[in-house]
Amino acid sequence: MSEPTALPQLLDRKTLAIETGLPRSAIDVIFRRCPIVALPGHRKVYVRRADVATYFDQHTFRDNRVRPNAEAA
């Protein structure tokens, strides 16, 4: 028997909010900035867990990175 295809783990808005503890406004920003997965015949949209992790990594500011101001973002 062949191995099942590895599918990306998908998150809806509610699950992402629960897992991150972020408010709805922040979840909406993530959904606007990450690629959306929309399944035919299904009204819910999803983001891939890996895309959210990448987005967080890109916007995590450590000692060697200066946080941009609001006008530059």
Order of alpha helices (4+ residues) and beta strands (2+ residues): beta-alpha-alpha-beta-beta-alpha
